[in-house]
């Protein structure tokens, strides 16, 4: 993946709607339209990208510069 505007999210903590704790964004697959979030106990979930961010299902603590 080439570095672009989306890569500022990788490694950031996010709060996911319907989950107890925080997760960490591990990768963004723009070809498939998925964003992957890693939770405790190495559980990784895929969410639609960019819809999950736009609809506030994933709330990040960082803002784009």
Number of C-alpha atoms within 10 A of each C-alpha: 8 6 7 7 9 13 13 13 20 15 14 16 20 21 18 21 13 7 9 9 11 18 23 20 21 15 18 22 13 13 7 9 13 18 23 19 26 19 19 10 6 8 9 14 13 15 17 16 17 15 14 16 15 10 9 12 16 22 16 18 10 11 7 7 5
